[in-house]
Amino acid sequence: MTDKSLSLDELEPVDRTSILDSVIEQLEGLIFGGFEPGEALPSEGKLAEALGVSRLTVREATRTLEARGLLEIRQGRTPRVAAPNGALIGDFFKLAVRRDPRALLDLLDVRRALEVHNAVLAASRATKGDIADMEMSIDVMRASENESEAFHAADVRFHENLAAASGNRMLVFLIEAFAEPLRESRLRSFAGHRERGGGIEDVIQQHQAILDAVKDRSPKAAAEAMRDHLRQTESDLRTVLHEVPKPEPKDSEA
């Protein structure tokens, strides 16, 4: 039996001015603070009694949380805590890119915010297993130079491996949520890379530079290697999208 940091006994009767919202908020606390994915919530009756509300209100709250992907509800069964799922995030970016491929540049801004930090953390926290996983992804990239699908899949996997090496589960979740949009980004940016006269080996070298900095336990070098990789990716994307490069900020704007 796992130790629960938040239990049924700690729930409080809700504020009557906003009953449903209060129930949802307290159930969120129960989900995030006391239960693991796959575990069942207490019965509707027990929740209703603890919260001082009707079973119908509890049912409406759990359905709201199901719609948000926090609970799984099967006919006739007690709601269970859902495993983290980034599908909604990925679907948003997929739809945005389908409507306008320039949304890939917005995705790149998001990647800068996440992946430079991933690289910094990985340089401090990566285990031997994490480093072996990243090495394997690069090896697959080298072995797949004539197989576009496998090459780009290994590229995306490298970035997932790097997130795992950060030791931060939230960062892993976000990077995995971007898997499909990242694949689309890689396909397009590599086309731009080819158009600019680049090849597979220099893409691999960009990833190798990140890994080398992680292995050297140098957060500063890892951050710079990732920034350089994403700068190259931006140039490749702007080439294939026929976008004018952003002007460099002046000293007064930096």
Buried (B, 14 or more C-beta within 10 A) or exposed (E): EEEBEBBBEBBEEBEEEEBBEBBBBBBBEBBEEBBEEEEEBBEBEEBBBBBBBEEEBBBBBBEBBBEEBBBBBEEEEBBBBBEBBBEEBBEEBBEBBEEEBBBBBEBBEBBBEBBBBBBBBBBBBBEEEBBEBBBBBBEBBEEBBEEEEBBBBBBBBBBBBBBBBBBBEEBBBBBBBBBBBBBBBBEBBBBBBBEEEBEBEEBBEBBBBBBBBBBEEBBEBBBBBBBEBBEBBBBBBBBBBEBEEEEEEEEEEE
